[in-house]
């Protein structure tokens, strides 16, 4: 079996609206230069049109070359419910592991290049390696700051994740009947959208209720804390819970 390179990245960690998407791609090591030649790079370094063009090329080449691709969207409701018992980092790491397993086999050999969570590449690489060692003993893990701009496979994963997230955000805008912007709290269109989407008896399902921006706007409008999202519905929150805030937003 030839050596493989697996790229893993995410899109949408920080937004207050819409999903977080984790993506992975597994290619033979000898295809890395070809992947780079079709434009695979950090998704943040290209505009929306270019991302879609490169994504189309990646998907087309994946059929010809048997590249394996995985995309895992985590909607706002799931993020809120999971954050009741785990950190955002833990949620992402679980999906990173799932994404690696989806595109590889037990006997796969090679490298996983994963975009960094946190500030210590060595520690994160070791932690991710420990997570998959019993399931994928032939895979080593490397993580660096800006890995999506360093390795074409991680860049491809970032493009696949970003294009899917942008598509879902467009669907949300169509669903609610107006432009919700990028979903990031720094976007004035998104802030205006959140104000509208918190006007009902509950925040809109596409909002991340545990984000401080949503919580603040809800509380200003209703003079009560934002409801707590639970698997069986929304629970009225009595005291303000200061632990519900963005965690490590980037």
C-alpha positions, 0 to 999 in steps of 0.5 A: 500500500502506498503512503498517504497524506491526509489533510484536516481543517475546519471552517466556522469556529467563531461565528454566532450563526450557522454550522462549524464544518470539519473536512478531511481529504486523503490522497496518495503522497505522490499526488500532493504536487498535483493537488497543489497544481490545481490551486489547493491552498488556504481557503482564506487566501482566496475569494469565494469564486476562486474557492468554488472553482478549486473545490470543483477541481478537487471533487473532479480529480477525486473521482479520477484518482480515488481521493477520499473526502469527508465533510462533517457539518455541526449545526448550531443546535448540536454545538450548543447542546454539546457545549453543556458538557464539553469544550469547543476544542473537545467538540472539534477534536472529536470531529477531527478524529472522525474525519481522519477515520472516515477517509482512511483504513486500519492499515493506512500508512502515512501522515495526517496534516491537521490545522492547529488548535491552540498554540503548541503544535508539538503538544497538539500533534502528540495529542491527536496521534494518541487519539488515533494510535489504536485505530490507525497505527500507521498514521503519524500526525503533524500540526503547524500554525497555518498548516492550511497554507503550508500543506496542499492537503490541509489547504484542500480540507480548508476549501472543502469545509469553507465552501460547504459552510458558505453554502449552508449560510446561503441556505439560512439566508434563504430560509429566514428571508434576508441576508444573515451576513457571514455569521461572524460577530464582527459583521454588521449584517450578522449583528442586524440579523441576530437582532431580528432572529432573537425577536421571537419567543426563542432565538432562531434555531440557526443561532448559537445560543451559547455565544456571548453575542447572541446572549447579550442581544437576547438579554437586551431585548427580553430582559432575561437570560438566553434560554438553555438549549437541551436535546428535549427543547429549550429550558428557561435559564434563571440566573445569568450563566457567565460560562456561556461565551465564545471559547477560543474564537478565531 
